Amino acid sequence: MHDASHKDVARWHWLALAFGTMAVLIAAELALRARYRSRVLPPSTATEPGKITIVALGDSITAGPVGAPDDAWPAILAARLRAGYRDVAWQVVNAGVPGDTAALGYARFDQDVAARGPQAVLIAFGLNDCNLARHAMDRWYESRVPVGPEQSYLWRAGQARIERLSRSIDWPMIPAPEPEPQPSPRTTPSGFSAALTALVARTREIGARPVLLTMTPLADEEMPGLQAFRADYAAYNARVRELARQRALPLVDLAAGAPDDAWEPDGLHLTAAGQRWVADRVYDRLNRAGIWEALAKRAR
């Protein structure tokens, strides 16, 4: 009896320790989450009456023609929204960066997305991810996309502290560059899905609605410069569609249907006509899904 009593006491001690540790971790996680929201998110943007902010996060297709910001599809989309819902102050922020992968988009999420206080985020990556030109920094950025428990604020805070320590002792945690790009996708298939998943999760964390866009089509002609993209194009678009299906997300499928004059001479980037086509597809698809009306009601 005496031994059994000691075992029961020890068991309760361990249970109390486990629950206490869990309570401390949960409290720390919530505190870090609150600190993030107070330091990164703008105050009261989401509740500003009459205003809706949308961020278009993507690569050069989103960025649009160099030197012509009004010809980029986010600007055209903004004009259509203002014409269709005149009682709402629509702001469509163009957060497209040429050459970006989904992992690079994740790396700048706080600065380019969260800090804008959006109510919706249009996520459009893939063409650089499936490009057969992988290099060391691609590997590094992909490794920084959190998966599973790494998505917690505690994990992120610990990672940030380790990186600061590594810089202070002159031991940066950055891989050495390869002498030349390697003939494999800049983002692995699993890494692409993980980055999109993380972007969707972060969008929801800041109280915004995520929308996924597939890649725009490549030119029909067999251009030598497109072979590095064409090899994995369909497979990466399939991953965008699958994530939209799994998470019940709005999806704008842009993989087909572009007009003949949609492409620049490289067969990849879009002309002004191609940018208008993307804006029309985004507007029409989300209009049919009731997204614009729901956002407009939120502003009224």
MONORZI-V989745 format. One record per residue. N is the residue number from 1. D_LAST is the distance of its C-alpha to the last C-alpha in Angstrom with 1 decimal. Layout:
# MONORZI-V989745
{{N;D_LAST} {N;D_LAST}}
This chain:
# MONORZI-V989745
{{1;70.1} {2;69.9} {3;68.8} {4;66.1} {5;64.8} {6;64.6} {7;62.7} {8;60.2} {9;59.6} {10;59.2} {11;56.7} {12;54.6} {13;54.8} {14;53.5} {15;50.7} {16;49.7} {17;49.9} {18;47.7} {19;45.1} {20;45.2} {21;44.8} {22;41.9} {23;40.2} {24;40.8} {25;39.5} {26;36.3} {27;35.8} {28;36.5} {29;34.0} {30;31.2} {31;32.2} {32;32.2} {33;28.8} {34;27.4} {35;29.4} {36;28.0} {37;24.3} {38;25.2} {39;27.3} {40;25.5} {41;21.8} {42;20.1} {43;18.9} {44;15.3} {45;14.1} {46;12.3} {47;10.2} {48;9.8} {49;6.5} {50;5.5} {51;8.3} {52;9.8} {53;13.5} {54;16.0} {55;19.7} {56;22.4} {57;25.4} {58;28.7} {59;32.0} {60;33.4} {61;31.8} {62;28.4} {63;29.7} {64;30.9} {65;33.9} {66;35.5} {67;34.7} {68;32.2} {69;28.7} {70;27.0} {71;29.0} {72;27.6} {73;25.4} {74;22.5} {75;22.4} {76;22.8} {77;20.0} {78;17.7} {79;18.9} {80;18.3} {81;14.7} {82;14.1} {83;16.2} {84;14.5} {85;10.8} {86;11.4} {87;8.0} {88;7.4} {89;10.1} {90;12.0} {91;15.0} {92;17.6} {93;20.4} {94;23.8} {95;25.7} {96;28.6} {97;32.1} {98;35.2} {99;37.5} {100;35.2} {101;35.7} {102;33.2} {103;35.1} {104;34.7} {105;31.0} {106;31.0} {107;33.1} {108;30.5} {109;27.4} {110;26.9} {111;27.3} {112;25.6} {113;22.8} {114;22.2} {115;22.4} {116;19.5} {117;17.1} {118;15.7} {119;13.5} {120;16.0} {121;19.6} {122;21.7} {123;25.3} {124;28.1} {125;31.6} {126;35.1} {127;37.1} {128;38.5} {129;38.7} {130;41.1} {131;43.0} {132;46.6} {133;46.9} {134;46.4} {135;47.5} {136;47.8} {137;44.4} {138;42.7} {139;44.6} {140;43.5} {141;39.8} {142;39.9} {143;41.7} {144;39.0} {145;36.3} {146;36.2} {147;37.2} {148;37.4} {149;38.2} {150;37.7} {151;33.9} {152;34.2} {153;33.5} {154;37.1} {155;38.5} {156;36.5} {157;37.6} {158;41.2} {159;41.1} {160;39.9} {161;42.7} {162;45.3} {163;44.2} {164;44.5} {165;47.9} {166;49.0} {167;48.2} {168;50.0} {169;53.2} {170;52.9} {171;52.3} {172;49.1} {173;47.8} {174;47.4} {175;49.6} {176;52.2} {177;51.2} {178;53.0} {179;55.3} {180;53.3} {181;50.4} {182;51.3} {183;51.1} {184;48.5} {185;44.7} {186;43.0} {187;41.0} {188;42.8} {189;41.2} {190;40.7} {191;39.4} {192;36.9} {193;35.5} {194;35.5} {195;33.6} {196;30.9} {197;30.7} {198;30.5} {199;27.6} {200;25.7} {201;26.5} {202;25.5} {203;22.1} {204;21.5} {205;22.9} {206;20.3} {207;17.5} {208;16.8} {209;17.3} {210;20.7} {211;21.7} {212;25.4} {213;27.1} {214;30.8} {215;33.1} {216;33.4} {217;36.8} {218;40.0} {219;42.0} {220;44.4} {221;47.5} {222;49.5} {223;49.1} {224;51.1} {225;48.3} {226;45.9} {227;48.2} {228;47.0} {229;43.5} {230;44.5} {231;46.5} {232;43.6} {233;40.7} {234;40.5} {235;40.9} {236;38.1} {237;35.7} {238;36.8} {239;35.8} {240;32.2} {241;32.1} {242;33.7} {243;31.3} {244;28.3} {245;30.3} {246;31.2} {247;27.8} {248;25.9} {249;23.9} {250;22.5} {251;25.3} {252;25.7} {253;29.5} {254;30.8} {255;34.5} {256;35.6} {257;35.0} {258;34.9} {259;36.5} {260;40.0} {261;39.0} {262;36.5} {263;38.8} {264;40.4} {265;44.2} {266;44.0} {267;42.4} {268;39.7} {269;37.3} {270;35.2} {271;35.6} {272;32.8} {273;33.1} {274;32.8} {275;29.7} {276;28.1} {277;29.2} {278;27.5} {279;24.1} {280;24.4} {281;25.4} {282;22.5} {283;19.9} {284;21.7} {285;22.3} {286;18.9} {287;17.5} {288;20.1} {289;19.2} {290;15.6} {291;14.5} {292;12.4} {293;10.5} {294;10.2} {295;8.9} {296;6.4} {297;5.2} {298;5.7} {299;3.8} {300;0.0}}
